[in-house]
Amino acid sequence: MTQSTTKQWSTGKLLLVVGVVAIVAGAAVGTSVGYAVRYAAPTTRSFYLFNNSLPFDQNVWGIPHDVFSPDRITVNKGDKVVIYYRNIEDTTEDHNFVMDSPYTFDAVVHAGQNETFPIASTLKSTTAVVVHVNQTATITFTASWAGVFRYYCAYHQPTMTGYLVVLG
Amino acid sequence: MKESTILRWSAVGLLFVIGLINMYYGNSYAGFFQNLWYVMGAIYIFTAAVIASNFEPRFAQPAVFGYAIFLFVLWATTALGTGAGLDTVAYADKAIEALLVVNMALVIRSSRSPSTLS
């Protein structure tokens, strides 16, 4: 065996040994981590969101009687969030859903009371979606930033406001 | 420029890019265990400096080769176990990491070849 062949074989053996050790160690640690954090892993969290009207005369009190129900959404950072937003008004009143920066979302508006109705519009990476009465909007985004972020209806401020709480 | 030098500097570039991606991922994307991504990114940037300076190449080069394989397998098994880290940024990061493994194997072979030892 020549010196050159010996050197090549040594390099090959080195790469093989380092590679095998790294693969075994990586698999062992990865499996352990996977087992340990299985229940803390990001997941998809779904919420049903509605407009609601409080029982007071908004003309007398000078503020809209519209509010969100619920007005708090709490998720973990990294979770995929799906909000099914239904405009359940008994009058022909529009609402919209707006999120504060840095969040944007995708939205699919269905022309009916649930997701089986035909799609009326589709929005990508938007900050606002309008939902007409008796429509449903499916809003999806990933909670990539921890903190407290406002979501609101721009037509009914300041009362129709909620907060997304992302636990970091 | 010698082939070994080109390979070494391409490895430095890949290490630096992966380090930056890991930092970005930890900052804005990882969702959980983001501190680990900071550590992995910092180690990659540190090893980029080590490979660039050619410090103790007979130890440093195999160590970086093994580190890249270790992290790739670690990611793959963790992703299988939890479903986390399966997104575009992670895929891009791991694709570059796979390229780095091949690059480092060539660097090691090149630096240990008789022509460069003589």
Interface residues (C-beta under 8 A of the other chain):
Chain A: Q3 S4 K7 Q8 S10 T11 L14 L15 V18 G19 V21 A22 I23 A25 G26 A27 V29 G30 T31 V33 G34 Y35 V37 R38 A40 A41 P42 N76 K77 G78 D79 T142 A143 S144 W145
Chain B: S28 Y29 A30 G31 F32 F33 P62 F65 G66 Y67 A68 I69 F70 L71 F72 V73 L74 W75 A76 T77 T78 L80 G81 T82 G83 A84 A105 I108 R109 R112 S113 P114 L117
